[in-house]
């Protein structure tokens, strides 16, 4: 019977941090490890799609965690449909070689309507009264309910936001154990995001990072021991490293002051009016897609961006129709905000909330409670009481001070130790160095060896 393979995506793990994760590092003791070069942008959705398809963003089309949907004139982040990812997935290639091959896709992105036999992913419920209720989506449909009976409701508010922490990764790891035992997939893909949180909050070099490493090492180590004791081989990889930052760059404010970005004044603050903009930026950590409506404006927009402090370089897009006409990359120590208002009084009502779908860009300030707001924890408690009583509420507790963020990613790493890693318990497929687009082929090579092993 072929050995199964379990692949753990331990977000934010780097060569420099492996010394703080001894149980994870031990995976390579019987196999091998390698530095892993990400793609640009080095962000979750783009890198995971490259891992699974072997294609760059120009091929699979996932040019970031979000992008501008030109036909809708809307920026959308964190979409979940697998139909957005072009290219043959690793499990589809495996299934073609080995009929009956079974895959579990557990919290890797674009799991909804995936061709994997088993999938599990966050999907909050949004009742008509405006509440957001933690829940999950799965294939088969019964899986989410079964896991939440066994493990409790998926801890959505520990998966993202000011209370993001180890509880969500621990829940995912426990669900992976149960899926492994009950369904025995040939390939399990397990996403463990915990290190993303405190490394963005506090940076990668302090005691908070060491603590986060220890916490995820315990969770991942338990999962590794569980599946290895049941005959599986294990791969641990990561999508990117997080670098220290201290310089937020407000590209949309630069474009607005130049008369290129349009807003609507509404009863709930200013809204960026993408369809009316001559140019605007979709900020995604240290990379920003800049969409320019009139090609004649591209040279002037490029010059404006290149002259902006904190911008290292400006690219002519990423070779896909979803890409901006220009793509800005931050210099070391800098990152891009989505902020487009010029005065916080005019900020939209969603700005001080956790609202990943309405914000036209990524907002790492959602990991914090606003330290400048008096009695902010009491405000949270009051809002939760209103929620429990069925009243509408606005959880407006997130800071608008981007300087609070101390870690970011998206640009390519400056040194091997600061970049992601690949570790395998199997000696098959060994490489001295890997690129993200090599991962699909290496996983297939390991899977092939596991199917021929005595």
C-alpha positions as CSV (number, residue, x, y, z in Angstrom):
1,X,0.0,0.0,0.0
2,X,1.5,3.4,-1.0
3,X,2.7,5.7,1.8
4,X,0.7,8.9,2.1
5,X,2.3,12.4,2.0
6,X,1.4,15.2,4.3
7,X,2.5,18.7,3.3
8,X,2.4,21.4,6.0
9,X,2.5,25.1,4.9
10,X,4.0,26.8,7.9
11,X,3.7,30.4,7.0
12,X,6.6,32.7,7.7
13,X,9.1,29.9,8.5
14,X,12.6,30.8,7.3
15,X,16.1,29.3,7.4
16,X,17.0,31.8,10.1
17,X,14.0,30.7,12.3
18,X,14.5,27.0,12.0
19,X,16.7,27.0,15.1
20,X,13.6,28.0,17.1
21,X,11.5,25.1,15.7
22,X,13.4,21.9,16.5
23,X,10.5,19.5,15.9
24,X,9.9,20.9,12.5
25,X,13.6,21.0,11.7
26,X,13.8,17.3,12.6
27,X,11.6,16.4,9.6
28,X,14.7,16.8,7.4
29,X,16.8,14.4,9.6
30,X,15.8,11.4,7.5
31,X,15.5,13.4,4.2
32,X,16.6,16.8,3.1
33,X,16.1,20.5,3.3
34,X,16.6,23.4,0.9
35,X,16.1,27.1,0.6
36,X,13.0,28.0,-1.4
37,X,12.7,31.0,-3.7
38,X,9.2,32.4,-3.8
39,X,7.5,34.2,-6.7
40,X,6.8,37.9,-7.0
41,X,4.6,38.9,-5.3
42,X,5.6,36.7,-2.3
43,X,2.1,36.6,-0.9
44,X,-0.1,33.7,0.2
45,X,-2.5,33.3,-2.8
46,X,0.2,33.8,-5.5
47,X,2.8,31.5,-3.9
48,X,0.3,28.7,-3.0
49,X,-1.0,28.8,-6.6
50,X,2.5,28.4,-7.9
51,X,3.3,25.5,-5.5
52,X,0.2,23.7,-6.7
53,X,0.4,24.4,-10.5
54,X,4.1,24.9,-11.2
55,X,3.2,28.1,-13.0
56,X,4.2,31.7,-12.3
57,X,1.4,34.3,-11.6
58,X,1.5,35.1,-15.3
59,X,0.4,31.5,-15.9
60,X,-2.1,30.7,-13.1
61,X,-3.5,34.2,-13.0
62,X,-3.4,34.7,-9.2
63,X,-1.5,38.0,-9.3
64,X,-1.9,38.7,-5.6
65,X,-4.2,38.1,-2.6
66,X,-6.6,40.4,-4.5
67,X,-6.8,42.5,-7.7
68,X,-9.0,44.8,-9.6
69,X,-11.8,43.1,-11.5
70,X,-12.1,45.5,-14.4
71,X,-15.4,44.3,-15.7
72,X,-17.0,44.9,-12.2
73,X,-14.9,48.1,-11.5
74,X,-14.2,46.6,-8.0
75,X,-11.2,45.5,-6.0
76,X,-11.8,42.1,-4.4
77,X,-9.5,40.4,-1.9
78,X,-9.5,36.8,-0.6
79,X,-11.8,35.3,-3.1
80,X,-12.1,31.5,-2.5
81,X,-13.3,29.9,-5.8
82,X,-10.8,27.4,-7.3
83,X,-12.0,28.5,-10.7
84,X,-9.8,31.6,-10.4
85,X,-6.6,29.5,-10.6
86,X,-5.6,28.3,-14.1
87,X,-3.4,25.3,-14.7
88,X,-3.2,21.6,-13.7
89,X,-3.0,21.2,-10.0
90,X,-0.6,18.7,-8.4
91,X,-3.3,16.3,-7.4
92,X,-4.8,16.4,-10.9
93,X,-1.5,15.3,-12.3
94,X,-1.2,12.6,-9.6
95,X,-4.7,11.4,-10.3
96,X,-3.9,11.1,-14.0
97,X,-0.8,8.9,-13.2
98,X,-2.4,6.9,-10.4
99,X,-6.1,6.4,-10.7
100,X,-7.9,6.5,-7.4
101,X,-5.5,9.1,-5.9
102,X,-7.2,11.0,-3.1
103,X,-6.3,14.6,-1.9
104,X,-7.3,16.6,1.1
105,X,-7.0,20.4,0.8
106,X,-7.2,21.8,4.3
107,X,-7.3,25.5,4.5
108,X,-5.0,26.1,1.6
109,X,-6.4,28.9,-0.4
110,X,-8.9,28.5,-3.3
111,X,-10.3,25.3,-1.7
112,X,-13.9,26.1,-2.6
113,X,-15.1,24.0,-5.5
114,X,-11.6,22.5,-5.8
115,X,-11.2,19.3,-7.7
116,X,-9.6,17.8,-4.6
117,X,-11.7,15.0,-3.2
118,X,-11.7,16.5,0.3
119,X,-11.5,20.2,1.2
120,X,-12.1,22.3,4.3
121,X,-11.9,26.1,4.4
122,X,-13.2,29.1,6.5
123,X,-16.6,30.5,5.4
124,X,-18.3,32.8,7.9
125,X,-22.0,33.1,7.9
126,X,-23.5,36.6,7.3
127,X,-27.1,36.7,8.6
128,X,-29.4,39.5,7.3
129,X,-29.0,41.4,10.6
130,X,-25.4,42.2,9.8
131,X,-23.6,39.7,12.1
132,X,-20.6,37.6,11.2
133,X,-20.7,34.1,12.6
134,X,-17.7,31.7,12.4
135,X,-18.3,28.7,10.2
136,X,-16.5,26.5,7.6
137,X,-17.2,25.1,4.1
138,X,-16.2,21.6,3.0
139,X,-16.3,18.9,0.5
140,X,-18.0,16.6,1.3
141,X,-20.5,19.0,2.8
142,X,-20.8,16.9,6.0
143,X,-17.1,17.3,6.8
144,X,-17.3,20.9,8.2
145,X,-20.2,19.9,10.5
146,X,-18.4,16.8,11.6
147,X,-15.2,18.6,12.5
148,X,-17.1,21.4,14.3
149,X,-18.9,18.8,16.4
150,X,-15.7,17.1,17.3
151,X,-13.5,20.2,17.7
152,X,-15.9,23.0,18.4
153,X,-16.7,25.9,16.0
154,X,-13.8,26.9,13.8
155,X,-12.2,29.8,15.7
156,X,-12.5,32.4,13.0
157,X,-11.6,35.3,15.2
158,X,-8.3,33.6,16.0
159,X,-7.6,33.1,12.3
160,X,-7.5,36.8,11.6
161,X,-7.9,40.1,13.5
162,X,-6.6,41.5,16.8
163,X,-7.1,38.1,18.5
164,X,-5.4,36.1,15.8
165,X,-3.3,33.4,17.4
166,X,-2.4,29.8,17.9
167,X,-5.9,28.5,18.4
168,X,-6.8,28.6,14.7
169,X,-3.7,26.7,13.7
170,X,-4.2,24.2,16.5
171,X,-7.8,23.6,15.2
172,X,-6.6,23.1,11.7
173,X,-3.9,20.7,12.8
174,X,-6.4,18.7,14.8
175,X,-8.8,18.5,11.9
176,X,-6.0,17.3,9.7
177,X,-5.3,14.4,12.1
178,X,-8.9,13.4,12.0
179,X,-9.2,13.6,8.2
180,X,-6.0,11.6,7.9
181,X,-7.3,8.9,10.2
182,X,-10.8,8.7,8.8
183,X,-10.2,9.3,5.1
184,X,-6.6,8.3,4.5
185,X,-5.8,10.7,1.7
186,X,-2.8,10.0,-0.4
187,X,-1.9,13.7,-0.3
188,X,-2.8,16.1,2.6
189,X,-2.2,19.8,2.2
190,X,-2.4,21.6,5.6
191,X,-2.1,25.4,6.1
192,X,-0.8,26.6,9.5
193,X,-0.8,30.4,9.5
194,X,0.2,31.2,13.1
195,X,3.6,32.7,12.5
196,X,2.2,35.3,10.2
197,X,0.5,37.1,13.1
198,X,3.1,38.2,15.6
199,X,5.8,38.5,13.0
200,X,3.7,41.1,11.2
201,X,2.8,42.7,14.5
202,X,6.2,42.9,16.0
203,X,8.7,41.9,13.3
204,X,10.8,38.8,12.9
205,X,13.7,39.5,15.3
206,X,12.2,39.9,18.8
207,X,11.0,37.7,21.6
208,X,7.5,37.6,20.1
209,X,8.8,35.8,17.0
210,X,10.7,33.3,19.1
211,X,7.5,32.6,21.1
212,X,5.4,32.2,17.9
213,X,8.0,29.7,16.6
214,X,7.7,27.7,19.8
215,X,3.9,27.7,19.6
216,X,3.7,26.5,16.0
217,X,6.5,24.0,16.6
218,X,4.4,22.3,19.3
219,X,1.3,22.3,17.1
220,X,3.1,21.1,13.9
221,X,5.3,18.7,15.8
222,X,2.2,17.0,17.3
223,X,0.7,16.7,13.8
224,X,4.0,15.4,12.3
225,X,4.3,12.8,15.0
226,X,0.7,11.7,14.5
227,X,0.9,11.1,10.8
228,X,4.4,9.7,10.8
229,X,3.4,7.1,13.4
230,X,0.8,6.0,11.0
231,X,3.1,5.6,8.0
232,X,3.1,9.0,6.3
233,X,6.1,11.0,5.0
234,X,6.0,14.7,5.7
235,X,7.0,17.9,3.8
236,X,7.2,21.2,5.5
237,X,7.4,24.4,3.4
238,X,6.7,28.1,3.7
239,X,5.5,30.8,1.3
240,X,7.7,33.7,2.3
241,X,9.8,35.2,5.0
242,X,8.7,38.3,6.9
243,X,11.1,41.2,7.1
244,X,11.2,44.1,9.6
245,X,9.5,47.2,8.4
246,X,9.2,50.8,9.7
247,X,8.1,52.8,6.7
248,X,4.5,52.7,5.5
249,X,4.0,54.1,2.0
250,X,0.7,55.6,1.0
251,X,0.6,55.2,-2.8
252,X,-3.0,56.1,-3.2
253,X,-2.5,59.3,-1.3
254,X,0.3,60.2,-3.7
255,X,-1.9,59.4,-6.7
256,X,-4.8,61.4,-5.2
257,X,-2.7,64.5,-4.6
258,X,-1.6,64.2,-8.3
259,X,-5.3,64.3,-9.4
260,X,-5.3,60.7,-10.6
261,X,-7.5,59.0,-7.9
262,X,-11.2,59.7,-7.5
263,X,-13.3,59.3,-4.4
264,X,-17.0,59.4,-3.7
265,X,-18.2,61.3,-0.6
266,X,-20.9,59.2,1.1
267,X,-22.7,59.2,4.4
268,X,-20.2,56.7,5.7
269,X,-17.0,58.3,4.6
270,X,-15.0,58.6,1.4
271,X,-15.0,55.6,-0.9
272,X,-12.4,55.0,-3.6
273,X,-14.2,55.2,-6.9
274,X,-12.1,52.8,-8.9
275,X,-14.1,53.0,-12.1
276,X,-13.6,56.8,-12.2
277,X,-9.9,56.8,-11.3
278,X,-7.2,57.6,-13.8
279,X,-4.9,55.6,-11.6
280,X,-5.0,53.8,-8.3
281,X,-3.0,51.2,-6.4
282,X,-4.1,47.9,-5.0
283,X,-1.7,47.5,-2.1
284,X,-0.7,44.0,-1.1
285,X,2.0,44.1,1.6
286,X,5.2,45.1,-0.2
287,X,3.8,44.9,-3.7
288,X,1.1,47.1,-5.3
289,X,-0.7,46.7,-8.6
290,X,-1.3,50.1,-10.1
291,X,-4.1,50.3,-12.5
292,X,-4.0,53.1,-15.1
293,X,-7.1,53.7,-17.2
294,X,-5.5,55.6,-20.1
295,X,-2.3,54.1,-21.5
296,X,-1.2,57.7,-22.3
297,X,-1.0,58.3,-18.5
298,X,1.4,55.4,-17.9
299,X,4.7,57.3,-18.3
300,X,3.6,60.0,-15.9
301,X,2.3,57.5,-13.3
302,X,5.5,55.6,-13.6
303,X,7.6,58.7,-13.0
304,X,5.4,59.6,-10.0
305,X,5.8,56.2,-8.4
306,X,9.5,56.0,-9.1
307,X,9.9,59.4,-7.4
308,X,8.0,58.2,-4.3
309,X,10.1,57.5,-1.2
310,X,9.9,53.9,-0.2
311,X,9.4,52.5,-3.8
312,X,12.4,50.5,-4.9
313,X,11.3,49.7,-8.5
314,X,8.3,49.8,-10.9
315,X,7.6,46.9,-13.2
316,X,5.5,46.8,-16.4
317,X,2.9,44.5,-14.9
318,X,3.2,40.8,-14.2
319,X,2.3,39.5,-17.7
320,X,-1.4,38.7,-17.0
321,X,-4.6,40.5,-17.8
322,X,-5.5,40.8,-14.0
323,X,-2.2,42.6,-13.3
324,X,-2.0,46.4,-13.0
325,X,-0.4,48.2,-15.9
326,X,2.4,48.9,-13.4
327,X,3.5,47.0,-10.4
328,X,5.4,48.8,-7.6
329,X,7.8,47.0,-5.3
330,X,8.7,48.4,-1.9
331,X,12.3,49.0,-0.9
332,X,13.6,47.1,2.1
333,X,12.0,48.1,5.3
334,X,8.9,49.7,3.6
335,X,5.4,48.4,2.8
336,X,2.3,49.8,1.0
337,X,-0.9,50.8,2.7
338,X,-4.3,50.9,0.9
339,X,-5.1,54.3,2.5
340,X,-6.5,56.8,0.1
341,X,-8.2,59.5,2.3
342,X,-6.2,62.6,3.2
343,X,-7.7,63.1,6.6
344,X,-8.8,60.4,9.1
345,X,-12.0,62.3,9.6
346,X,-13.0,61.3,6.0
347,X,-12.0,57.6,6.4
348,X,-14.7,55.2,5.5
349,X,-16.6,53.5,8.3
350,X,-15.0,50.2,7.5
351,X,-11.4,51.5,8.0
352,X,-11.3,51.0,11.8
353,X,-12.9,47.5,11.5
354,X,-11.7,44.1,10.4
355,X,-13.3,44.0,6.9
356,X,-11.1,42.1,4.5
357,X,-13.7,42.1,1.7
358,X,-14.6,45.8,1.6
359,X,-11.1,47.3,1.9
360,X,-9.6,47.9,-1.5
361,X,-6.2,46.5,-0.3
362,X,-4.6,44.5,2.4
363,X,-4.6,46.0,5.9
364,X,-2.2,44.5,8.5
365,X,-3.4,47.0,11.1
366,X,-6.3,44.6,11.5
367,X,-4.0,42.6,13.7
368,X,-4.1,45.3,16.4
369,X,-6.5,47.0,18.8
370,X,-6.1,50.8,18.5
371,X,-3.8,51.7,21.4
372,X,-4.8,55.4,21.1
373,X,-8.5,54.6,21.8
374,X,-9.3,54.8,25.5
375,X,-10.9,51.7,27.0
376,X,-10.7,49.9,23.7
377,X,-11.1,46.5,25.3
378,X,-14.2,47.7,27.0
379,X,-15.5,48.9,23.7
380,X,-14.9,45.4,22.3
381,X,-16.8,43.8,25.2
382,X,-19.7,46.2,24.7
383,X,-19.9,45.4,21.0
384,X,-19.8,41.7,21.8
385,X,-22.7,42.1,24.2
386,X,-24.7,43.9,21.5
387,X,-23.9,41.0,19.1
388,X,-25.0,38.4,21.6
389,X,-28.3,40.2,22.0
390,X,-28.9,40.3,18.3
391,X,-28.3,44.1,17.9
392,X,-26.3,45.7,15.0
393,X,-22.9,46.9,16.1
394,X,-19.7,48.4,14.6
395,X,-16.5,46.8,15.9
396,X,-14.5,50.0,15.1
397,X,-11.4,49.3,17.2
398,X,-8.6,49.0,14.6
399,X,-6.0,51.7,14.4
400,X,-5.5,54.0,11.4
401,X,-1.8,54.4,12.3
402,X,0.1,52.2,9.8
403,X,3.3,52.8,11.7
404,X,2.2,50.3,14.3
405,X,3.0,47.4,11.8
406,X,6.6,46.0,12.2
407,X,6.7,43.1,9.7
408,X,5.8,42.6,6.1
409,X,6.5,40.5,3.0
410,X,5.9,40.4,-0.7
411,X,9.2,41.5,-2.2
412,X,11.8,38.8,-2.9
413,X,14.1,38.0,0.1
414,X,17.4,39.8,0.3
415,X,19.3,36.8,1.8
416,X,18.7,33.0,1.7
417,X,18.3,32.7,5.5
418,X,15.5,35.3,5.3
419,X,13.5,33.4,2.7
420,X,11.2,30.4,2.9
421,X,12.3,26.8,3.2
422,X,11.5,23.2,2.1
423,X,12.0,20.2,4.3
424,X,11.2,16.6,3.5
425,X,11.3,13.4,5.6
426,X,11.7,11.4,2.4
427,X,15.1,11.4,0.6
428,X,13.4,11.5,-2.8
429,X,13.4,14.6,-4.9
430,X,16.4,16.2,-3.1
431,X,17.6,19.5,-4.4
432,X,20.3,22.0,-3.3
433,X,17.9,24.8,-4.0
434,X,14.3,25.1,-5.1
435,X,12.1,27.7,-6.7
436,X,8.4,27.9,-6.0
437,X,7.5,26.6,-9.4
438,X,9.6,23.5,-8.8
439,X,7.5,22.4,-5.8
440,X,4.7,20.7,-7.8
441,X,7.3,18.5,-9.6
442,X,9.2,17.6,-6.4
443,X,5.9,16.6,-4.7
444,X,5.1,14.4,-7.6
445,X,8.6,12.9,-7.5
446,X,8.2,12.1,-3.8
447,X,4.7,10.7,-4.3
448,X,6.0,8.5,-7.1
449,X,8.8,7.1,-4.8
450,X,6.2,6.5,-2.1
451,X,4.1,4.4,-4.4
452,X,7.1,2.2,-5.4
453,X,8.7,1.8,-2.0
454,X,8.8,-1.7,-0.6
